[in-house]
């Protein structure tokens, strides 16, 4: 029988939430409307990759590997890049 004093402390998981702004969401929605998709996907427990797909083509991977918070920052940087590059309004 396990006693309360024998429990191992649980590791705290990192929060996968990343704050975004209204401008970020404006750029994300514009890109999604134009079939520009960018995602973060884990490659192991501590590193993530960024993947980009334009016009329903093949997914292309960013060559870098990022910590989860860095990956989200990079994802929003890519959305801003494509928004600034192709938005001619």
N, C-alpha and C positions, 0 to 999 in steps of 0.2 A: 504494500500500500504506500502511496506517495504521501509525504507529509508536506504541508505548506512551505516549510523552510527549505525543501529540496528542489523547488522549482527553479529552473534556469531563467534568467531574465531574457525577455524577448528583445530582439533587435528592432529598433525603430526604423520603419521604412521611410524613404525619402518621399516627400510630397511631389506628385507629378503635376501639380497645378502651377501654371505660369500666368501671371497677370497680363492682360492685354488691354489696349486702348480702343476707343471708338475708331480712331484712324486705322489701327491694325485691322479691325473687323471690316471697315469700308474697303480696304485693299484686298482682304481675303475674299469678300463677296464678289468684288469686281473680277478677280482672277478666276474664281469658280464659274462665274457667268461666261467667261472667255475660254473655258476648258483648260485652265492652268491649275494643276493640282500639285501640292507640295505636302509631304508627310514626314513625320519623324517615326522611325521604327527601331526598336532595341536590337542590338546584335549580341549583347550579353547583359549581365546584371548591372553594369556600370557605364556602358558605352552605347551610343545611339548613332544611327546614320540618317541622313536627309535624302529623300528621294523626290524627284521632280518628273512630272509627266505633262507634256504639252500637246494639246489637240488630240487627246485620246491615243497617243502613240505609246511607245515603250517607256517604262520607268527608267530614269537615269539616276545613278547614285552620285552624290557628292563624295569626293575622295576622302574627306576628313571623317574622323570619328569624334563624337562629342559627348560630354557629360549631359544628363537630361536637361538641366536648365540652359546650358549652352546650345543644345540642339533646338530648343524652342525659340531662343533668341535668333539663331541662324535661320530658322524657318520663316519667321516674320521679316527678317532682312531679305530673304528671297522673294517673299510676296511683295515687299516694297520695291525691290529691283524690277520685277516684271510689271508691276503697276506703273512705275515711273517710265519704263522703257516703251510700253505699248499704249498707254492711255494718252490719247491725243485730244482730249476734250478741253 
